[in-house]
């Protein structure tokens, strides 16, 4: 039904908008907390670069749109239920200022709605395994990379005066924050493109051999940019001040490592959690100084959110599908 398709597209753009303000912290928490840029300037800059990053490719969109749920079990109601499950979890974690993964929430929503419709037959096990592996490995990779980058920077700048280092890295961090915002758009905006692409295929408007339409790319890029511009101060405070005490040198190391990890994943067509990657990088930077530099109490709360995101989103999406499946008739 055309009405259901329109509803799914609207829900997808709402999810994209929420993803924008929920994940604003990924790109700008460190640059704001270190005082390099004021919050308003940082948010607007992140919005622009998120928009531009959304046009960096469509491999991630293809992975989510065709590689997770069996095409025969994708219906408008399945996609709608998946989006509602992801939106509910994103709003819950945003309200409590917990950095959680929109990617995990979306994957959980798709799996939960698909299984509610057709059990395990609805899920492409190879695609799910690839996605989950990337979601787990990427923050560990980011942690290791940030740890090594931080040690390398400290060794190279061992004879520099602290005042000089701070001044130089304030400028460098502006560049790394821009790269982080661009990489966020290159991965996260494509996830919503993939969802709309999936809905269009289910409706019969597109086939699996078609590319993502330009209007889908533009609308998803714009929705994420507007969401980013709305900001997300609750999570910015958690990411930027509650895990470790950040200085410009730490922010540069964390953002550069995170951006590199996310851009590589985007080029490989792998959806990763930008929230988890930057969180892992901030932890890596902190651990490079000393273990006690990391506030592990806050970190434990974040880790619990990571663990719960997929099952909770799946449960909500599965419940929504069971309530709404009559719309398929």
Secondary structure, DSSP 8 states (H G I E B T S, - for coil): -HHHHHHHHHHHHHHHHHHHHHSHHHHHHHHHHTTSS-HHHHHHHHHHHHHHHTTS-SHHHHHHHHSSB-GGG--HHHHHHHHHHHHHHHHHHHHTT----HHHHHHHHHHHHHHHHHGGGGB-HHHHHHHHHHHHHHHHHHHHHHHHHHHHHHHHTTTS-HHHHHHHHHHHHHHHHHHHHHHHHHHHHHHHHHHHHHHHHHHTSS-TTS---HHHHHHHHHHHHHHHHH--HHHHHIIIIISS---HHHHHHHHHHHHHHHHHHHHTT----HHHHHHHHHHHHHHHH-GGGS-HHHHHHHHHHHHHHHHHHHHHHHHHHHHHGGGG-
